[in-house]
Amino acid sequence: MNRYYRIMLEGYGGDSVYIKLSKEAYDYWNRERKRSSEDLLLDYVLESEDIDSFDDIPLPADFLLEDWDADSRVLWRDSKSIITRQYGIDYRCTNLTVTEIEGDYYDSKEIIPVLSSVSLSDYSQDYPAMLAKQILEDTESHYMLQVYSTEKGKFFDGVIRTDEKFDPNKLTFLMKEYFNGDYIIEKVMYDNNIIDLQDQDIITKNVSVSIWKSR
C-alpha cells in the first residue's frame, strides 16, 4: 500500500551571484566603501541602468558596462563576469516539516504530522548521512563581488511516495558550500530518488553587496 509524505523547508536563504572583478575595480570600490558611510557600490549595482548617475566612476571600476566602449550597463544578474550563481536555503536557517498526506498531488489532505517545523541543523545531528556537503572549488585567484538578495519563506515543498512508514535515515539533503560560507540545499532526496519541487512561497527581505579576495 502506498503512503505519501510532504517534505517542506522553510526559513532564510537567497538569490546570489558572484562576479569576478579586476584588481583595479576591487581597489577602487574597496577605497570607496572605507571612505564614505553611503554605500555607493550598492546603489551602483541596483541602479546600473541609470548610466548618467555614475559617470564619474573610472572605466576600470565600471564593471557592469556591456563593453569598454559601451554607453549602457547590464543588470547584475546578467553580468558577463559571473563566476557562479547561488540560489536556495541555507541548512543552518532551515526548518523541516514532514506530514503524511492522502495522495501525491499538491492539495492532498493531511493525515498526520510527522515533524513540525524542526531545526534541520539540530535534527540532522542524529542522522549523520542526512547532510551531504560539497565544496565549491575556486580554481583561480579572484577578486570578487557578491550581490545577495536575502529571502524568507517556503523554499521547498515536495511529496514522496513509499510503501512503508517515513524513515528519516532515507532523507538526504545535497548541499554546496559557497564562497561566503553558506551551505545551500540544492537537492532533496528520499531513498536515493530526487524529490520534485511542487511549490515555493518566498519574499525578498533586502539586497546587500560584499567584495573580497578569494585568496
Secondary structure, DSSP 8 states (H G I E B T S, - for coil): --EEEEEEEEEEEEEEEEEEE-HHHHHHHHHHHHH-SS-HHHHHHHTTT-GGGGTTS-GGG-TTBSSTT-S-B--GGG-TTEEEEEEEEEEEEEEEEEEEESSSSTT--EEEEEEEEEEHHHHGGG-GGGEEEEE----S--EEEEEEEEEEEEEEEEEEEESS---GGGEEEEEEE-TTS-EEEEEEEETTEE------EEEEEEEEEEEEE--
